[in-house]
């Protein structure tokens, strides 16, 4: 069975409960509610939650498993999954994060996710 974005949404929520709580707060703040129908945009909230932790000097290694999860989903997933990770997560990661705060996160981000970021922004965040 091929995974879709909604399946990834539920799988991510089970696997990364602490990150999910942070993303839920961001999503509800921006959208007013948490609705699985908007799972695609929820992954933008994951990026926003990580950006907040970057700004607060949370160790980048705390997110290694999350980054590796997204990398594996891109490699093994279909076009819908890759598109979601690219547009919702990677393009929003590092948004308004100062270079000096982004360095350690960029260093541990898998190359595939770096390629998505640079492909959209035409530059690195550091």
Z-matrix of the N, CA and C atoms (Angstrom, degrees):
N
C 1 1.453
C 2 1.532 1 109.88
N 3 1.296 2 116.81 1 132.07
C 4 1.457 3 122.23 2 -179.62
C 5 1.524 4 109.81 3 -82.26
N 6 1.333 5 114.74 4 134.07
C 7 1.456 6 120.34 5 178.98
C 8 1.524 7 109.68 6 -78.23
N 9 1.326 8 115.79 7 141.74
C 10 1.459 9 120.33 8 172.96
C 11 1.534 10 108.39 9 -114.22
N 12 1.316 11 117.15 10 -179.41
C 13 1.464 12 121.10 11 -176.55
C 14 1.527 13 111.50 12 -61.98
N 15 1.312 14 117.52 13 -38.98
C 16 1.462 15 119.94 14 179.17
C 17 1.534 16 110.94 15 -63.88
N 18 1.321 17 117.16 16 -41.25
C 19 1.460 18 120.56 17 175.72
C 20 1.525 19 110.76 18 -60.77
N 21 1.325 20 116.74 19 -43.07
C 22 1.459 21 121.01 20 179.30
C 23 1.525 22 110.40 21 -64.41
N 24 1.304 23 116.89 22 -38.68
C 25 1.464 24 122.47 23 177.33
C 26 1.530 25 110.20 24 -56.37
N 27 1.323 26 117.00 25 -50.54
C 28 1.467 27 120.59 26 -179.11
C 29 1.524 28 111.85 27 -68.73
N 30 1.305 29 116.77 28 -38.80
C 31 1.467 30 120.07 29 178.83
C 32 1.530 31 110.91 30 -64.60
N 33 1.329 32 116.42 31 -45.45
C 34 1.462 33 121.18 32 179.48
C 35 1.528 34 110.11 33 -59.97
N 36 1.307 35 116.96 34 -44.84
C 37 1.467 36 122.04 35 -177.60
C 38 1.535 37 110.80 36 -60.07
N 39 1.314 38 117.55 37 -38.87
C 40 1.463 39 121.05 38 178.50
C 41 1.523 40 111.76 39 -70.98
N 42 1.316 41 115.16 40 -40.90
C 43 1.466 42 120.48 41 -173.65
C 44 1.528 43 113.23 42 -77.81
N 45 1.316 44 117.72 43 -34.48
C 46 1.470 45 122.21 44 -174.12
C 47 1.531 46 109.97 45 -124.27
N 48 1.305 47 116.30 46 71.21
C 49 1.471 48 121.03 47 -173.80
C 50 1.525 49 112.75 48 -63.76
N 51 1.329 50 117.92 49 -41.84
C 52 1.464 51 119.99 50 -178.45
C 53 1.528 52 111.33 51 -66.11
N 54 1.317 53 116.95 52 -43.64
C 55 1.464 54 121.11 53 177.93
C 56 1.529 55 109.85 54 -65.70
N 57 1.318 56 116.08 55 -38.33
C 58 1.462 57 121.29 56 178.36
C 59 1.523 58 111.11 57 -59.38
N 60 1.321 59 117.63 58 -43.35
C 61 1.470 60 120.60 59 179.09
C 62 1.523 61 110.72 60 -60.94
N 63 1.323 62 116.62 61 -42.86
C 64 1.468 63 120.80 62 178.85
C 65 1.529 64 110.55 63 -65.43
N 66 1.334 65 116.26 64 -43.76
C 67 1.469 66 120.30 65 179.93
C 68 1.527 67 111.29 66 -65.52
N 69 1.330 68 116.35 67 -39.28
C 70 1.468 69 119.71 68 177.97
C 71 1.526 70 111.12 69 -59.62
N 72 1.326 71 116.55 70 -43.47
C 73 1.471 72 119.74 71 178.80
C 74 1.524 73 110.71 72 -59.26
N 75 1.336 74 116.46 73 -45.58
C 76 1.461 75 120.42 74 179.92
C 77 1.526 76 111.27 75 -65.07
N 78 1.311 77 116.02 76 -41.99
C 79 1.457 78 120.69 77 -178.32
C 80 1.536 79 111.29 78 -64.74
N 81 1.316 80 116.69 79 -44.97
C 82 1.464 81 120.97 80 179.68
C 83 1.530 82 110.10 81 -65.80
N 84 1.333 83 116.74 82 -37.89
C 85 1.459 84 120.43 83 178.00
C 86 1.533 85 110.38 84 -60.80
N 87 1.329 86 116.77 85 -42.76
C 88 1.473 87 120.89 86 -177.51
C 89 1.522 88 113.61 87 -81.57
N 90 1.336 89 116.85 88 -38.58
C 91 1.464 90 121.40 89 -170.20
C 92 1.516 91 113.95 90 -110.44
N 93 1.334 92 117.43 91 -11.60
C 94 1.455 93 120.60 92 176.57
C 95 1.510 94 115.52 93 86.40
N 96 1.325 95 117.65 94 -17.46
C 97 1.456 96 120.49 95 -179.99
C 98 1.519 97 109.82 96 -158.43
N 99 1.301 98 114.62 97 165.55
C 100 1.452 99 121.36 98 176.88
C 101 1.519 100 107.89 99 -111.31
N 102 1.323 101 115.98 100 110.48
C 103 1.455 102 121.16 101 -177.24
C 104 1.526 103 108.39 102 -130.16
N 105 1.330 104 117.90 103 119.05
C 106 1.468 105 120.05 104 179.92
C 107 1.528 106 114.17 105 -55.47
N 108 1.323 107 116.55 106 -21.04
C 109 1.462 108 119.81 107 177.01
C 110 1.527 109 111.08 108 -60.06
N 111 1.331 110 116.27 109 -24.57
C 112 1.462 111 121.95 110 -179.81
C 113 1.521 112 111.16 111 -106.51
N 114 1.317 113 116.13 112 35.45
C 115 1.467 114 122.15 113 -178.64
C 116 1.529 115 111.28 114 -57.46
N 117 1.314 116 116.50 115 -38.46
C 118 1.468 117 120.58 116 -178.78
C 119 1.533 118 110.00 117 -56.19
N 120 1.313 119 116.40 118 -49.42
C 121 1.467 120 119.28 119 -179.13
C 122 1.525 121 112.29 120 -73.92
N 123 1.326 122 117.49 121 -20.61
C 124 1.470 123 119.97 122 177.73
C 125 1.521 124 110.98 123 -62.10
N 126 1.329 125 117.36 124 -32.76
C 127 1.465 126 119.71 125 179.37
C 128 1.526 127 111.71 126 -67.81
N 129 1.314 128 117.87 127 -22.37
C 130 1.464 129 121.12 128 169.79
C 131 1.524 130 109.45 129 -64.93
N 132 1.315 131 116.92 130 -37.17
C 133 1.468 132 121.61 131 178.29
C 134 1.524 133 111.40 132 -67.37
N 135 1.309 134 117.08 133 -30.24
C 136 1.474 135 120.21 134 174.31
C 137 1.531 136 108.57 135 -62.97
N 138 1.322 137 116.70 136 -46.47
C 139 1.466 138 120.56 137 178.04
C 140 1.528 139 110.93 138 -60.65
N 141 1.319 140 117.31 139 -42.96
C 142 1.471 141 120.69 140 178.99
C 143 1.526 142 111.29 141 -61.94
N 144 1.323 143 117.43 142 -41.10
C 145 1.464 144 120.99 143 179.04
C 146 1.529 145 110.55 144 -63.57
N 147 1.324 146 116.64 145 -40.30
C 148 1.464 147 120.01 146 177.67
C 149 1.523 148 110.19 147 -67.77
N 150 1.315 149 117.35 148 -38.74
C 151 1.469 150 120.61 149 177.12
C 152 1.525 151 111.04 150 -58.93
N 153 1.304 152 116.78 151 -41.35
C 154 1.471 153 120.51 152 178.24
C 155 1.518 154 110.08 153 -61.63
N 156 1.322 155 116.73 154 -43.24
C 157 1.465 156 119.60 155 177.84
C 158 1.528 157 111.50 156 -65.15
N 159 1.323 158 117.38 157 -35.91
C 160 1.474 159 119.98 158 174.82
C 161 1.518 160 109.86 159 -58.34
N 162 1.319 161 115.47 160 -46.19
C 163 1.463 162 120.99 161 -178.56
C 164 1.531 163 111.90 162 -63.87
N 165 1.337 164 115.79 163 -27.29
C 166 1.473 165 121.29 164 -178.94
C 167 1.527 166 112.27 165 -95.87
N 168 1.317 167 116.74 166 12.99
C 169 1.469 168 122.81 167 176.66
C 170 1.526 169 114.54 168 62.28
N 171 1.321 170 117.21 169 30.82
C 172 1.460 171 121.45 170 172.97
C 173 1.525 172 107.33 171 -70.32
N 174 1.312 173 116.79 172 137.85
C 175 1.463 174 121.80 173 -178.46
C 176 1.528 175 111.53 174 -57.01
N 177 1.312 176 116.32 175 132.47
C 178 1.459 177 121.96 176 179.43
C 179 1.522 178 111.95 177 -62.60
N 180 1.318 179 116.73 178 -31.48
C 181 1.466 180 120.21 179 -178.72
C 182 1.522 181 112.08 180 -61.91
N 183 1.318 182 117.34 181 -18.91
C 184 1.462 183 121.09 182 176.63
C 185 1.541 184 110.66 183 -62.83
N 186 1.321 185 117.20 184 -22.25
C 187 1.464 186 121.35 185 -175.92
C 188 1.531 187 113.47 186 -108.14
N 189 1.314 188 117.62 187 8.44
C 190 1.468 189 120.06 188 179.14
C 191 1.523 190 111.87 189 -54.96
N 192 1.325 191 117.07 190 -46.65
C 193 1.469 192 120.39 191 -179.03
C 194 1.526 193 111.72 192 -62.58
N 195 1.315 194 116.92 193 -37.69
C 196 1.470 195 121.03 194 178.79
C 197 1.530 196 109.60 195 -65.62
N 198 1.317 197 116.65 196 -46.75
C 199 1.463 198 120.33 197 -179.68
C 200 1.524 199 110.96 198 -62.82
N 201 1.330 200 116.65 199 -42.88
C 202 1.466 201 120.76 200 178.89
C 203 1.530 202 110.81 201 -65.78
N 204 1.317 203 117.24 202 -36.12
C 205 1.463 204 121.44 203 176.30
C 206 1.525 205 110.16 204 -59.11
N 207 1.338 206 116.25 205 -50.09
C 208 1.457 207 120.03 206 -179.50
C 209 1.529 208 111.48 207 -63.72
N 210 1.314 209 116.88 208 -39.22
C 211 1.459 210 120.01 209 178.15
C 212 1.532 211 110.55 210 -60.37
N 213 1.320 212 117.17 211 -47.60
C 214 1.469 213 121.21 212 179.84
C 215 1.522 214 111.53 213 -63.05
N 216 1.320 215 116.56 214 -39.33
C 217 1.467 216 119.43 215 178.26
C 218 1.528 217 110.79 216 -64.44
N 219 1.318 218 117.03 217 -36.68
C 220 1.468 219 120.27 218 177.71
C 221 1.526 220 111.36 219 -67.26
N 222 1.301 221 115.80 220 -42.22
C 223 1.465 222 120.37 221 -178.40
C 224 1.525 223 111.02 222 -68.28
N 225 1.317 224 116.57 223 -43.37
C 226 1.467 225 121.05 224 -174.55
C 227 1.526 226 114.24 225 -97.72
N 228 1.309 227 116.87 226 -10.62
C 229 1.462 228 120.28 227 -174.43
C 230 1.515 229 113.35 228 -89.38
N 231 1.298 230 114.26 229 175.00
C 232 1.459 231 121.30 230 179.48
C 233 1.534 232 110.91 231 -88.02
N 234 1.310 233 115.25 232 -176.66
C 235 1.465 234 121.70 233 -178.40
C 236 1.539 235 111.65 234 -59.27
N 237 1.324 236 117.10 235 -39.34
C 238 1.469 237 121.42 236 -179.46
C 239 1.533 238 110.77 237 -62.83
N 240 1.316 239 117.19 238 -45.04
C 241 1.470 240 121.82 239 -179.76
C 242 1.522 241 110.13 240 -64.43
N 243 1.334 242 116.59 241 -48.81
C 244 1.474 243 120.09 242 179.59
C 245 1.524 244 110.90 243 -60.78
N 246 1.322 245 116.97 244 -41.11
C 247 1.461 246 120.30 245 179.34
C 248 1.512 247 112.31 246 -63.12
N 249 1.316 248 116.72 247 -40.29
C 250 1.461 249 121.00 248 178.53
C 251 1.523 250 110.94 249 -64.43
N 252 1.311 251 116.54 250 -47.37
C 253 1.466 252 120.11 251 -178.57
C 254 1.520 253 109.86 252 -65.08
N 255 1.309 254 116.91 253 -39.53
C 256 1.460 255 120.96 254 178.80
C 257 1.523 256 110.95 255 -65.11
N 258 1.327 257 117.00 256 -58.35
C 259 1.466 258 121.31 257 -172.43
C 260 1.519 259 113.84 258 -77.23
N 261 1.311 260 117.98 259 -40.90
C 262 1.462 261 119.99 260 -175.41
C 263 1.521 262 112.98 261 -84.84
N 264 1.316 263 116.04 262 -41.40
C 265 1.465 264 118.93 263 -175.12
C 266 1.530 265 112.26 264 -95.64
N 267 1.319 266 117.44 265 -62.89
C 268 1.469 267 120.70 266 -171.52
C 269 1.523 268 113.48 267 -62.38
N 270 1.319 269 117.21 268 -40.78
C 271 1.467 270 119.65 269 -177.97
C 272 1.524 271 112.18 270 -67.97
N 273 1.329 272 117.67 271 -23.86
C 274 1.468 273 121.30 272 -177.83
C 275 1.521 274 113.79 273 -98.28
N 276 1.310 275 116.41 274 -13.80
C 277 1.452 276 120.18 275 176.86
C 278 1.526 277 108.48 276 -66.55
N 279 1.298 278 117.81 277 140.26
C 280 1.471 279 125.97 278 -179.82
C 281 1.528 280 113.42 279 76.82
N 282 1.345 281 118.41 280 5.01
C 283 1.461 282 120.39 281 -178.35
C 284 1.525 283 110.37 282 -61.98
N 285 1.312 284 116.15 283 121.15
C 286 1.459 285 125.27 284 178.46
C 287 1.529 286 112.93 285 60.17
N 288 1.330 287 116.76 286 26.00
C 289 1.463 288 121.70 287 175.35
C 290 1.529 289 107.00 288 -97.99
N 291 1.337 290 118.07 289 124.81
C 292 1.471 291 120.02 290 178.92
C 293 1.531 292 111.24 291 -59.62
N 294 1.309 293 115.20 292 147.13
C 295 1.465 294 121.40 293 -178.11
C 296 1.521 295 112.92 294 -48.86
N 297 1.302 296 116.17 295 -46.03
C 298 1.473 297 119.63 296 -175.94
C 299 1.529 298 111.98 297 -64.32
N 300 1.319 299 117.58 298 -27.12
C 301 1.470 300 121.72 299 178.40
C 302 1.538 301 111.08 300 -82.91
N 303 1.318 302 116.73 301 -22.79
C 304 1.464 303 121.45 302 -175.52
C 305 1.527 304 113.63 303 -87.80
N 306 1.313 305 117.96 304 -19.19
C 307 1.473 306 122.02 305 -172.68
C 308 1.524 307 114.17 306 -50.74
N 309 1.307 308 117.88 307 -53.79
C 310 1.469 309 119.83 308 -174.43
C 311 1.527 310 111.64 309 -67.05
N 312 1.319 311 117.63 310 -30.61
C 313 1.468 312 121.08 311 178.09
C 314 1.530 313 110.48 312 -73.02
N 315 1.311 314 116.14 313 -42.35
C 316 1.460 315 119.81 314 178.08
C 317 1.530 316 109.90 315 -61.89
N 318 1.314 317 116.68 316 -38.33
C 319 1.469 318 121.28 317 -178.11
C 320 1.534 319 112.29 318 -61.62
N 321 1.328 320 118.00 319 -32.73
C 322 1.475 321 120.49 320 -177.30
C 323 1.530 322 112.89 321 -100.84
N 324 1.315 323 117.70 322 -5.14
C 325 1.464 324 120.95 323 179.81
C 326 1.529 325 109.50 324 -70.16
N 327 1.320 326 118.86 325 129.95
C 328 1.469 327 120.60 326 178.49
C 329 1.534 328 111.61 327 -58.59
N 330 1.321 329 115.37 328 147.90
C 331 1.469 330 121.07 329 -176.88
C 332 1.523 331 113.25 330 -56.28
N 333 1.302 332 117.57 331 -36.65
C 334 1.463 333 120.05 332 179.96
C 335 1.531 334 110.93 333 -60.95
N 336 1.328 335 117.40 334 -42.19
C 337 1.460 336 121.15 335 178.67
C 338 1.529 337 110.56 336 -71.06
N 339 1.334 338 116.41 337 -34.91
C 340 1.470 339 119.91 338 174.33
C 341 1.528 340 109.71 339 -61.33
N 342 1.330 341 116.46 340 -42.26
C 343 1.463 342 120.41 341 179.86
C 344 1.529 343 111.14 342 -61.61
N 345 1.322 344 117.16 343 -41.38
C 346 1.467 345 120.14 344 176.39
C 347 1.525 346 110.21 345 -59.43
N 348 1.334 347 115.88 346 -47.18
C 349 1.465 348 120.78 347 -177.39
C 350 1.538 349 110.40 348 -60.26
N 351 1.319 350 115.17 349 -52.74
C 352 1.468 351 120.09 350 -177.55
C 353 1.527 352 110.70 351 -65.33
N 354 1.325 353 116.91 352 -35.88
C 355 1.453 354 120.39 353 178.15
C 356 1.515 355 113.15 354 -60.81
N 357 1.316 356 116.38 355 -31.82
C 358 1.464 357 120.72 356 179.75
C 359 1.521 358 111.51 357 -87.88
N 360 1.336 359 116.97 358 -46.18
C 361 1.473 360 121.43 359 -172.63
C 362 1.524 361 113.82 360 -90.91
N 363 1.321 362 116.96 361 -13.80
C 364 1.465 363 122.43 362 -177.13
C 365 1.520 364 113.99 363 61.05
N 366 1.308 365 116.37 364 22.74
C 367 1.461 366 121.50 365 175.20
C 368 1.523 367 108.64 366 -164.36
N 369 1.324 368 115.02 367 166.73
C 370 1.464 369 120.69 368 175.52
C 371 1.530 370 108.25 369 -91.41
N 372 1.312 371 117.77 370 156.63
C 373 1.473 372 119.90 371 179.34
C 374 1.537 373 113.02 372 -79.70
N 375 1.311 374 116.64 373 -4.77
C 376 1.472 375 120.56 374 -177.51
C 377 1.512 376 110.88 375 -120.59
